Amino acid sequence: MPADQDPGAERLSREDLSILALENETVAGHTGKVILLHGSLDTGQLRAALGGRLHRAPRLSLRLAEIAGVPWWVPDPDLDLDYHVVESSPAGAADDAAFRAWVAAIFARHLDRSRPLWRIDVLPGLAAGRSALVWRIHHALADGMTAMRMASAVLWDEGPVIAPRAARPHRPLAGAAGRGGGGAGGGAHPFGDLMSAAREVPQPWLRSPFDGHIDARRSVAFSTAGLDGLRRVSRATGGATVNDAVLTVVSGGLRRWLEAHHGHLGPVRVKVPVSLHGPPPGHGHGHDAARPGNRDSFFCVDLPLGPPDPLDRLAVIQHATRVRKRGHDAQHLDALMRELAHVPQLSHFAERALSHARSFALNVSNVPGPRQPVHVLGRPVQAMYSLAEIGEHHALRIAVVSLAGTLNFGLVADPTLLSDVDQLAAGLDAEAAALTACLPPG
C-alpha cells in the first residue's frame, strides 16, 4: 500500500509546516517534559510498558516522509524503542545545578527527523532515591494539550482527568464559516479579524530585554507555586483567572530580575498561546490521544512591571486578557492567518511580523495537567515541568504545567544572553509567595 494511502498517514498541517520551518542549527523544534519520580526506574521495563501502549497514541508512531513533493506523517513500521527510550548516567547529576545542566544539554539536541519525533532520556538514580525522565516531543507532532493527552495514554499508570483549558466549546467565527464553521459566535465582530490583528502588530517603541542572536546552547531553571493559593487570590479579586495570576507572577519575577540588572521597568510584551482544541469529548485513552497534533493560536499582552503591588499588576493583566477574550482575539487571528495562507507572500510577511521581537519579548504558555497524583510504573510523580524552545531574538521562554495542586514553571534560556536564569526562577518563587500572601483573612 502506498504510504499516502495508509489510513494512519496524515498530511502535515499549516501549523506543522510552520513549526518545522523554524528549526535550524541553533533552534530545535521540540518541547519537553521533565518528570521527577520517587524511586529508581528500570529503563527496560519502561520500554516494555510504552511498547504495549503506543497504540493508544498513534501519532507517536509517525515519522516525516515526502510523497510527490508533499510532506506527510506516515506510520513507521520499524519504530525502535531502544532508540526512543535511552538511559543516561551523567556524573554528578545528583547536584541540582548539575541536574539542570544535564537537562539543558539533552534539550539542546535536535531530534532525528528520519524517526518518529520523540525521545525519552531516563536518569534512573538521583539523590534521595529519585529518578527522572526527560521526554522531548517535537512541537510539529504535538502541541501542549496533545502532549498531555499522550502522557495520559502511554506514560501514566492510570489515565488522569485532564482539566480542559476552556469551560465551553469554542464558538465558530464568521471568518471560519466558509471552512466548515457555522455563523458568528456571540460577541464576534464583523471586523474582528482586523481588530485582533491590530493588537498584535509589532510595536517599535517597545524594547525586549531578551532580544539578540541566540546560540545553540541552553540553560534551564524551575519554579513551583501552589495552585490553590493562586486560584483563591484570583477569585478574591473579582473574576481573574489562574492564567492571569500566572502572568502576574511572571511580571513580578521579570520586575525583580530587571531591577537587579538596573533595567527599565516599562511594560514587557508576552505572547500567550491559546488552545483551540476545545474540551475533550470523553476521558480515557484512544480518541483524545489521537487528535491532531497542533491546534492553537495566541494573543499578546503587555505585562506591567512598574507597579510594586502584585494586586495592582493582576488588575491590569486581568483587564487586558478580558479584552482579548471578549474580542475572540485568538480565534480571529487564527481565522485571519488561515485566510492569508491562500496568498503565500502575505502569509510569510504576517508570520515574520508576528514573530518579531517588537511583537513580543517572550512566550508564556500554561497547559493543564493531571488533577490527581500520577505514577509511572508504580513510582509516584513528585514533580513535572514543561520546557519549550526559544527562538531567534527571543532568548527566554516560560512554560507552565499543573500537577495535582501545583503549578510548575519551566524556564529555557540562551546562557550567552541570559546567564542567570536561575535567579529569574527564584524571583518567580518570591512573586508567587507575595501574590498568595495577598489573600484576605479566612
C-alpha positions as CSV (number, residue, x, y, z in Angstrom):
1,M,0.0,0.0,0.0
2,P,1.4,3.4,-0.9
3,A,2.3,5.5,2.2
4,D,-0.1,8.3,1.3
5,Q,-3.0,5.7,1.2
6,D,-2.2,4.2,4.6
7,P,-5.2,5.0,6.9
8,G,-2.7,6.1,9.6
9,A,-1.0,8.7,7.3
10,E,-1.6,12.4,7.6
11,R,-0.6,15.4,5.5
12,L,1.2,18.0,7.6
13,S,-1.0,20.9,8.6
14,R,-0.1,24.6,8.1
15,E,0.9,24.7,11.8
16,D,3.1,21.6,11.5
17,L,4.9,23.1,8.5
18,S,5.4,26.5,10.1
19,I,7.0,24.8,13.2
20,L,9.3,22.7,11.1
21,A,10.4,25.8,9.2
22,L,11.5,27.5,12.4
23,E,14.1,24.8,13.1
24,N,17.8,25.4,12.2
25,E,21.3,24.8,13.6
26,T,20.6,26.9,16.7
27,V,16.9,26.3,17.2
28,A,15.4,22.9,18.0
29,G,11.7,22.4,17.3
30,H,10.7,20.3,20.3
31,T,9.1,20.8,23.7
32,G,9.9,18.7,26.7
33,K,8.6,17.3,30.0
34,V,11.0,16.9,33.0
35,I,9.4,14.3,35.3
36,L,10.8,13.6,38.7
37,L,9.9,10.3,40.3
38,H,10.2,8.8,43.8
39,G,12.1,5.6,43.5
40,S,14.5,4.1,40.9
41,L,13.1,3.3,37.4
42,D,14.1,0.4,35.2
43,T,14.6,1.6,31.7
44,G,13.8,-1.8,30.1
45,Q,10.5,-2.0,32.0
46,L,9.6,1.5,30.8
47,R,10.3,0.5,27.2
48,A,8.1,-2.6,27.5
49,A,5.3,-0.6,29.1
50,L,5.4,2.0,26.3
51,G,5.6,-0.7,23.7
52,G,2.3,-2.1,24.9
53,R,0.6,1.3,25.0
54,L,1.8,3.1,21.8
55,H,-1.4,2.1,20.0
56,R,-3.3,4.5,22.4
57,A,-1.3,7.5,20.9
58,P,-0.9,6.6,17.2
59,R,0.9,9.9,16.4
60,L,3.9,8.7,18.4
61,S,4.5,6.1,15.7
62,L,4.5,8.6,12.8
63,R,7.6,9.9,11.1
64,L,8.2,12.5,8.4
65,A,8.1,11.5,4.7
66,E,7.9,13.3,1.4
67,I,5.4,11.9,-1.1
68,A,5.3,13.5,-4.6
69,G,7.0,16.6,-3.1
70,V,4.4,16.9,-0.3
71,P,5.3,16.4,3.4
72,W,3.3,13.7,5.2
73,W,3.3,12.0,8.5
74,V,3.4,8.2,7.9
75,P,3.5,5.2,10.3
76,D,7.0,3.9,10.9
77,P,6.9,0.1,10.8
78,D,10.4,-0.1,12.2
79,L,10.0,2.1,15.3
80,D,12.8,1.2,17.6
81,L,12.1,1.7,21.3
82,D,15.8,1.1,22.1
83,Y,16.4,4.4,20.3
84,H,13.4,6.3,21.7
85,V,13.9,5.3,25.4
86,V,17.5,5.6,26.5
87,E,19.3,5.5,29.8
88,S,21.8,8.2,30.9
89,S,24.2,8.3,33.8
90,P,25.7,11.8,33.9
91,A,28.4,12.3,36.5
92,G,27.3,14.5,39.4
93,A,23.7,14.8,38.3
94,A,22.6,14.4,41.9
95,D,23.5,18.0,42.4
96,D,20.7,20.4,41.5
97,A,22.9,22.6,39.2
98,A,24.5,19.6,37.5
99,F,21.0,18.0,37.0
100,R,19.7,21.2,35.4
101,A,22.9,21.3,33.2
102,W,22.2,17.7,32.1
103,V,18.6,18.5,31.3
104,A,19.7,21.6,29.3
105,A,22.2,19.6,27.3
106,I,19.6,17.0,26.4
107,F,17.1,19.6,25.5
108,A,19.5,21.4,23.2
109,R,19.9,18.2,21.0
110,H,17.9,18.0,17.8
111,L,15.6,15.0,17.3
112,D,16.3,12.7,14.3
113,R,13.9,13.6,11.5
114,S,14.2,10.1,10.0
115,R,12.4,8.6,13.0
116,P,9.2,9.5,15.0
117,L,10.0,12.8,16.6
118,W,10.1,12.0,20.2
119,R,12.6,10.5,22.7
120,I,12.8,9.8,26.5
121,D,16.1,10.1,28.4
122,V,16.0,8.2,31.7
123,L,18.1,9.0,34.7
124,P,17.4,6.1,37.0
125,G,19.4,7.1,40.1
126,L,19.2,10.6,41.7
127,A,19.8,11.7,45.2
128,A,17.2,10.8,47.9
129,G,16.1,7.7,45.9
130,R,14.7,9.6,43.0
131,S,14.8,9.1,39.2
132,A,14.0,11.4,36.3
133,L,12.6,11.4,32.7
134,V,13.2,14.0,30.1
135,W,10.6,13.5,27.3
136,R,11.2,15.5,24.2
137,I,8.3,15.7,21.7
138,H,8.6,17.8,18.5
139,H,6.1,20.7,18.5
140,A,5.2,19.8,15.0
141,L,3.9,16.4,16.3
142,A,2.1,17.7,19.3
143,D,1.1,21.0,21.0
144,G,0.8,21.2,24.8
145,M,-2.6,19.8,25.1
146,T,-1.9,16.9,22.7
147,A,1.3,16.1,24.6
148,M,-0.5,15.9,27.9
149,R,-3.1,13.5,26.4
150,M,-0.2,11.4,25.0
151,A,1.2,11.2,28.6
152,S,-2.1,10.2,29.9
153,A,-2.4,7.5,27.2
154,V,1.1,5.9,27.3
155,L,3.1,7.1,30.4
156,W,0.9,7.4,33.5
157,D,-0.1,4.1,35.1
158,E,-3.8,5.3,35.1
159,G,-5.1,7.9,32.8
160,P,-5.9,11.0,34.9
161,V,-8.6,13.5,34.1
162,I,-7.0,16.4,32.2
163,A,-8.6,19.7,33.1
164,P,-9.8,21.4,29.8
165,R,-8.5,24.9,29.3
166,A,-11.9,26.2,28.1
167,A,-15.1,25.6,30.0
168,R,-17.2,25.9,26.8
169,P,-16.6,24.7,23.3
170,H,-15.1,27.4,21.0
171,R,-17.9,29.1,19.1
172,P,-17.4,29.2,15.3
173,L,-16.4,32.6,13.9
174,A,-17.7,34.4,10.9
175,G,-14.3,34.2,9.3
176,A,-14.4,30.4,9.7
177,A,-17.9,29.8,8.3
178,G,-16.6,29.1,4.8
179,R,-14.3,26.3,6.2
180,G,-17.0,24.3,7.9
181,G,-17.9,26.6,10.7
182,G,-21.4,27.9,11.5
183,G,-22.5,31.5,12.0
184,A,-20.6,34.0,14.1
185,G,-20.4,33.2,17.7
186,G,-21.9,35.5,20.3
187,G,-19.9,38.7,20.6
188,A,-18.0,38.2,17.3
189,H,-17.4,41.5,15.4
190,P,-17.6,41.5,11.6
191,F,-14.2,43.2,11.6
192,G,-12.9,41.1,14.4
193,D,-10.0,39.6,12.4
194,L,-8.6,43.1,11.7
195,M,-9.2,44.4,15.2
196,S,-7.5,41.4,16.7
197,A,-4.6,41.6,14.2
198,A,-4.1,45.3,15.0
199,R,-3.5,44.4,18.7
200,E,-0.7,42.0,17.6
201,V,1.3,44.1,15.2
202,P,4.9,45.0,16.1
203,Q,5.2,47.9,18.5
204,P,8.5,49.7,17.6
205,W,8.5,51.7,20.9
206,L,8.8,48.5,23.0
207,R,12.3,47.0,23.7
208,S,12.7,43.4,24.7
209,P,15.4,42.6,27.3
210,F,15.8,39.2,25.6
211,D,16.4,40.4,22.0
212,G,19.6,39.0,20.5
213,H,21.1,36.4,18.2
214,I,20.8,33.1,20.1
215,D,23.4,30.4,20.5
216,A,22.8,26.6,20.3
217,R,23.4,26.1,24.0
218,R,20.6,26.2,26.6
219,S,20.1,26.7,30.3
220,V,17.0,25.7,32.3
221,A,15.5,26.5,35.7
222,F,12.4,25.5,37.6
223,S,9.9,27.2,39.9
224,T,6.8,25.9,41.7
225,A,3.8,27.6,43.1
226,G,0.7,26.4,44.9
227,L,-2.3,26.2,42.6
228,D,-5.0,26.6,45.2
229,G,-3.5,29.8,46.6
230,L,-3.2,31.4,43.2
231,R,-6.8,30.3,42.3
232,R,-8.2,31.7,45.6
233,V,-6.4,35.1,45.2
234,S,-7.7,35.3,41.6
235,R,-11.3,34.7,42.6
236,A,-11.0,37.1,45.5
237,T,-10.1,39.9,43.1
238,G,-13.3,39.7,41.1
239,G,-13.1,37.3,38.2
240,A,-9.4,37.0,37.4
241,T,-8.2,33.6,36.2
242,V,-5.4,31.3,37.2
243,N,-3.7,32.3,34.0
244,D,-4.0,35.9,34.9
245,A,-2.2,35.0,38.2
246,V,0.5,33.1,36.3
247,L,1.2,36.2,34.2
248,T,1.2,38.3,37.3
249,V,3.8,36.0,38.9
250,V,5.9,36.3,35.6
251,S,5.6,40.1,35.6
252,G,6.8,40.2,39.2
253,G,9.7,37.8,38.5
254,L,10.7,40.0,35.5
255,R,10.4,43.1,37.6
256,R,12.8,41.7,40.2
257,W,15.3,40.5,37.6
258,L,15.3,43.8,35.7
259,E,15.8,45.7,39.0
260,A,18.8,43.6,39.8
261,H,20.2,44.4,36.3
262,H,19.3,48.1,36.5
263,G,16.9,47.6,33.6
264,H,13.9,49.7,32.5
265,L,10.7,48.8,34.3
266,G,8.4,49.6,31.4
267,P,5.9,47.0,30.0
268,V,7.2,43.7,28.7
269,R,5.0,42.2,26.0
270,V,4.4,38.5,26.2
271,K,2.8,36.0,23.8
272,V,0.1,33.8,25.4
273,P,-0.7,30.6,23.4
274,V,-4.4,29.7,23.4
275,S,-5.6,26.1,22.8
276,L,-8.3,25.8,20.1
277,H,-8.8,22.1,20.7
278,G,-11.9,22.6,22.8
279,P,-12.9,20.3,25.7
280,P,-12.2,16.6,25.2
281,P,-15.3,14.6,24.3
282,G,-14.6,12.0,27.0
283,H,-11.9,10.7,29.3
284,G,-9.5,7.8,29.0
285,H,-7.4,6.7,26.1
286,G,-7.7,6.3,22.3
287,H,-9.7,9.2,20.8
288,D,-8.2,12.0,22.9
289,A,-4.6,11.0,22.3
290,A,-5.2,10.6,18.5
291,R,-6.4,14.2,18.0
292,P,-4.5,16.4,15.6
293,G,-1.1,17.5,16.9
294,N,-1.4,21.3,16.7
295,R,-4.5,23.4,17.1
296,D,-3.7,26.6,18.9
297,S,-3.5,30.4,18.4
298,F,-2.4,33.2,20.7
299,F,-2.8,36.8,21.8
300,C,-0.3,39.3,23.2
301,V,-0.5,41.4,26.4
302,D,1.8,44.0,28.0
303,L,3.0,42.9,31.5
304,P,3.1,46.0,33.7
305,L,6.4,45.9,35.6
306,G,6.1,49.3,37.2
307,P,3.5,48.8,40.0
308,P,5.2,47.1,43.0
309,D,1.9,45.8,44.4
310,P,1.1,42.4,42.8
311,L,-2.6,43.0,43.1
312,D,-2.2,46.2,41.0
313,R,-0.4,44.2,38.3
314,L,-3.0,41.5,38.5
315,A,-5.8,44.0,37.9
316,V,-4.0,45.4,34.8
317,I,-3.4,42.0,33.4
318,Q,-7.0,40.8,34.1
319,H,-8.4,43.8,32.1
320,A,-6.0,43.2,29.2
321,T,-6.8,39.4,28.9
322,R,-10.5,40.1,29.3
323,V,-10.5,42.5,26.3
324,R,-8.8,39.8,24.2
325,K,-11.1,37.0,25.3
326,R,-14.3,39.0,24.8
327,G,-12.9,40.0,21.3
328,H,-12.2,36.4,20.5
329,D,-8.7,37.6,19.5
330,A,-7.0,34.2,19.4
331,Q,-9.8,32.7,17.2
332,H,-10.0,35.7,14.9
333,L,-6.2,35.7,14.5
334,D,-6.3,32.0,13.6
335,A,-9.0,32.6,11.1
336,L,-7.1,35.5,9.5
337,M,-3.9,33.5,9.2
338,R,-5.8,30.7,7.6
339,E,-7.2,33.1,5.0
340,L,-3.7,34.6,4.4
341,A,-2.4,31.1,3.8
342,H,-4.0,31.3,0.3
343,V,-1.6,34.1,-0.5
344,P,1.9,32.8,0.5
345,Q,3.6,36.2,0.2
346,L,1.2,37.8,2.6
347,S,1.2,34.8,4.9
348,H,5.0,34.8,5.2
349,F,5.1,38.5,5.8
350,A,2.5,38.2,8.6
351,E,4.3,35.3,10.2
352,R,7.6,37.3,10.2
353,A,5.9,40.3,11.7
354,L,4.1,38.4,14.4
355,S,7.3,36.6,15.4
356,H,9.4,39.8,15.6
357,A,11.0,40.9,18.9
358,R,8.9,44.0,18.8
359,S,5.7,41.9,18.7
360,F,6.6,40.1,21.9
361,A,9.6,39.6,24.2
362,L,8.9,36.1,25.4
363,N,6.3,33.3,25.2
364,V,4.5,32.3,28.4
365,S,2.3,29.1,28.0
366,N,0.1,27.4,30.6
367,V,-1.2,23.9,30.0
368,P,-3.4,22.0,32.4
369,G,-2.0,18.7,33.6
370,P,-3.3,15.8,35.9
371,R,-5.6,17.0,38.6
372,Q,-4.7,14.0,40.8
373,P,-1.3,12.4,41.6
374,V,0.0,10.1,38.9
375,H,2.6,7.3,38.8
376,V,5.0,5.8,36.3
377,L,5.5,2.0,36.8
378,G,4.3,2.4,40.3
379,R,6.7,5.3,41.1
380,P,4.9,8.4,42.3
381,V,5.5,11.5,40.1
382,Q,6.9,14.1,42.6
383,A,7.1,17.0,40.1
384,M,6.7,17.7,36.4
385,Y,7.9,20.7,34.4
386,S,7.3,21.7,30.8
387,L,10.1,23.1,28.7
388,A,9.6,24.9,25.4
389,E,12.2,26.0,22.9
390,I,13.3,29.6,22.5
391,G,13.7,31.3,19.1
392,E,15.8,33.9,17.3
393,H,15.7,37.2,19.1
394,H,13.7,35.6,22.0
395,A,16.3,34.3,24.5
396,L,13.8,33.3,27.2
397,R,10.7,31.2,27.2
398,I,8.5,30.1,30.1
399,A,6.2,27.1,30.1
400,V,3.8,26.3,32.9
401,V,2.0,23.0,33.6
402,S,-0.2,21.9,36.6
403,L,0.1,18.7,38.5
404,A,-2.1,17.7,41.5
405,G,-2.4,21.1,43.1
406,T,0.9,22.7,42.0
407,L,1.8,25.0,39.1
408,N,5.3,24.2,37.8
409,F,7.3,26.8,35.8
410,G,9.9,25.6,33.4
411,L,12.3,28.3,32.1
412,V,14.5,27.8,29.0
413,A,17.1,30.4,28.1
414,D,20.2,31.1,26.0
415,P,23.0,31.3,28.5
416,T,25.0,33.7,26.3
417,L,22.2,36.3,26.6
418,L,20.7,35.3,29.9
419,S,23.4,33.9,32.2
420,D,21.3,33.9,35.4
421,V,18.0,32.2,34.5
422,D,18.1,30.5,38.0
423,Q,17.8,34.0,39.6
424,L,14.8,34.7,37.5
425,A,13.2,31.4,38.6
426,A,13.9,32.4,42.2
427,G,12.1,35.7,41.5
428,L,9.1,33.7,40.3
429,D,9.1,31.8,43.6
430,A,9.1,35.0,45.6
431,E,6.4,36.6,43.5
432,A,4.1,33.6,43.8
433,A,4.5,33.8,47.6
434,A,3.9,37.6,47.5
435,L,0.7,37.2,45.5
436,T,-0.6,34.4,47.6
437,A,0.1,36.5,50.7
438,C,-2.5,39.0,49.4
439,L,-5.3,36.6,50.3
440,P,-7.8,38.2,52.6
441,P,-8.0,36.6,56.1
442,G,-10.1,33.5,56.4
